[in-house]
Amino acid sequence: MVARKIKAVKESETGGRGMAEYRIDELAQAAGGTVRNIRAYQDRGLLPPPRLEGRVGIYDDSHLARLRLIGKLLGRGYTFAIIKDLLSAWETGKDVGEVLGLEKVLTDPWSDEIPGTTTLEELRSAFGPDLDPAEIARMLDRTVRLGLVEPAGGDHYRVPSPRLLHVGAELVAAGIPLESVLDIAEQIRDDCDVIAGRFVNLVREHVFQRDTDESVPGGDDVAEIAAMVRRMRPLVKMVVDPFIARAMETRVQAALGTQLEEIRDHMAAAADASRS
């Protein structure tokens, strides 16, 4: 579960937007990291110190945004020294609230789905009760590579999207082989990456790459970029959902229409035979 809010949400000084507050363990849980990492980032000057209430450090959404940004930069191979330089350069001459606001927009998840957890035994029960150990290990490795589950120590796994895992379990329960389910999951993932790339390239070409005399975006540019990213979130689903719905209607009718006609003809013939 995401970290619980430890105090009532209060108005922030920049923009009047409420900000959640966290203790250090809650912040680590919300960011998908560890308390040890948070303290290490603070020691390296990558993360601002918390506000103190007595002897308790209180963190907020700006710290959560910064942690997510650090995680993404580390995932891209940047060193701590380079990340510190990037953050310092980014903040130079700009309003800190604007910078942290853009960090949050860029690093916030695009789904409101809460990650879950599972065990190896639960995965085996749902997806491979009849598979031998070698086959289970191979399928599990592929599932991890697809990002459907993430090792969390021992026999436990983090599930970024419980909905996706549920869909997979339902397809397997319907009689579709697990390997075929993973095949289609990989294909859909790649298709979605293409769709996302097209959408982002469209916005980047016509919004982010406008001619400008400034080599470094100013405060107004930062605010505009953040606002555009916020607007993109609902627009993506609004574009994809109608297209996939129409495509499914067409495909299902084309694939099953003939078969349904044959069933109706067979039932009609059986009804005529019973009356004669």
N, C-alpha and C positions, 0 to 999 in steps of 0.2 A: 504493500500500500504506500501511497505517497505520504510524506510526513504530515502529521497533524499540525494545525496552527496552534501555537502556544499562547497567543494573545489575540485580542480582537484586532481585526484588520483596521489600520488607521490610515488617514490620508497622508500621502507622501508630499514632500515639499516641491517636487517637480511634476506638475501636471495634475495634481489632485487625485491620482490613481491610488487605490488601496494596495498595500503591499503585505504579503504574508510574512510572518516571522517564525524563525526556527531556532531550536537549540542545535548544537553542532552535530549530534547524532542524527537528528531529524533532517538537517541539511544534507548530510552524507547519504541518507536513504533516498531523499528526493532527487539527488544528483546521480544516484547509482554508483557512488564511490565509497570511500572509507573516511573515518575520522582522521586516521593517520595521514592520508593524502591531503586533507584540508589543512592540517597543521603544517605539513611540508610546504604547501603552496604559500601559506602565510609567512613562513620562515624565509622563503625565497623572494618575497615581495610581490608575488603574483596575485594575491588575494587580499583585499582590504581587511583590516581587523574588524571584529564585531563590535557592536555597541554593548557596553557593560551595564548590567542591572545587578548591582551587588557584585557577586563573584561569578555570575552567569553571563556568558557571551551570547548575544542575540544577533542572529543573522536575518537577512531579508531576501527578497527576490533578486536584488542586484547581485548578491553573492552567488545565488543559484545560477543566474545567467553567466556570471564570470566563470564558474566551475564548468559549465557546459562548454563554453568557448575554449577553455584550457584543454578540456578533454578532446575536443575536435582537432585542435592544433597539434596536440600530442599524437593523435591518431594519424595525422598527415606527416609525421616524422620530424616536426620541429623540436628543437632542444629547449630546455627551460630558459637558457640565456636568450635565445632568439625570441621566444614567446614574451619574455619580459620586455625586450626592446620593442617588439611590435605593439604591446599594450601601452608602453610609455609614449611611443610615437603617435599612436592613435589618440591618446588623451591630450597630447600637447596642443594647447591653443583652442581646445574645444570644451564645451560644457560637459561636465562629468555625467550629468543626468542624461544628456543626449547619447553619449557614448554607451552607457550602460543600457539605455533603452534599446539601442540598435543591437547590442549584444544579445539582449533577451529575445528580441524579435527573430534574430538569425538562428538562435540555438534552441528556442522553445520547440517541443515536439509538435508535429502537424496533426496529431491525433489526440483526442481526449481519453483514449483507452488506457487503462491502468495496467502495467505489466503484472504478470503473475509468476508463480513458481510451480514446479512439478518435480517429480522424482523419476529415476530410471524405471522403477517398477510400474509407476503410473503410465509412463510412455509405452512400456512393453505391453501392458494390459490393453491400452487403447489402440495401438498400432501394430503390434507384432506378437500376439499370443502364440501363434503357430510357427514363428520363425526360429531358426536355430541361433545359438549365440553369435556365430560369425556373421550371419546375415543381419542380426540386430545391431552389431557393432558397425557394420558398413552403412546401414540406413541411418543410424544415429549420427555418424560422422557427416553424412550428407546433409542431414537436418541442421546440424550446427553450421555447416558451410553456407547453407541457405539463409541463416540468420533466424530460423524459426525458434530455436532454443539456444541458450548460451550457458556454458558450464559455470556452475556457481559453487564448486567444491564438493568432493565426494560424489554421491549419487544424486545430487540436487542440481536443478537447472532453472535458469531464469527464462521466462517466456515473454518476449517483448510484446507479442500480440496474441492474447488468449483466443481472440476471435478466429484468427487464422488457424491456430491449432485445433480449435473446435470444428472448423470446416473440414480440415483434413481427417479428423477422427470420424466425422459423419460420412465422408466419402468412402473411407475404408470399411466402415460398418455396412455400407450399401453394397459392398462386394467388389469395389475397385481396388486393385493391387496397390500396395503402399508405394512401390517404385513408380507406378504411373501417376499417383497423386503427387509425388515429389517432382516428377517430370513436368507436370502442368504448373506446379507452384513456381518452378524455376523459369518456365516460359512466361508466365504472367508477370513475375517480378521483372524480367527483362523488358517486357512490353511496357510496363508501368514506368520503368526508367526512361524509355524512349519518349513516352508521353510527357513526363515531367521535364525532360530536357527540352522538348519543343516549346513548352509553355514558358520555361525560364528564359530560353533564348529569345522568344518573342518580346518579353518584357525587357530583357537586358538590351536588346537592339534598339527598342523604341523609347525606353525610359532611362536606363542606367548609362547608356553610352551617348547621350546627347553632347553636342559640342560644348566645351567649356574652356575658359581661359585658365582655370585653376587646375594645377597638377594634383592637388589634394582636395577632396571634397570639404566644403565648409559646413557650418552648423545647419544651414538651411538644407543642404544636400543630404546630410545625414538624416534629418527629420523626414525628408521626402522619401528616401529609400526605405526607412522603417515603416512609413505609412503605406507604401506600395506593397511591401511584403505582407503586412497585415491584411490588405485587401485581397491579396492572392489566395489566402487560405480558404475562404469559402468559395471563391471563384473556381478553383480547381475541381472541387466536388460537383459544383453546379454544372460544369462542362462535361465531366466524365460520366456522371450518373445517367443523364438522359441518353447519351450515346450507347452506353453498355446495355441499358434497358431495351432500346430499340433493336440493337444487334441480337440480343438474346431472344426477343420475340421472333425475329426473322429466322434465326438459326433453328430454334426449337420447332417452329412451324414447318420449315423445310425438311428437317431431319425426321420428324415424327408424323407429319401430315399424312403421308402415304400409308404408314403403318396403322394410324388411327382409322383411315378409310377401310382398310382391310378388316380391321376388328369389327367395325360397324356392319360391313357387308356379311361377315361371318355370323354375327349375332342376329341380323335380320333373316338370314337363311335358316338359322336354327329355329327362330320363332315361327317362320312359315312352315317348317317341317313339323313342328309340334302341333300346329293347328290342323294340319291335313291328316 
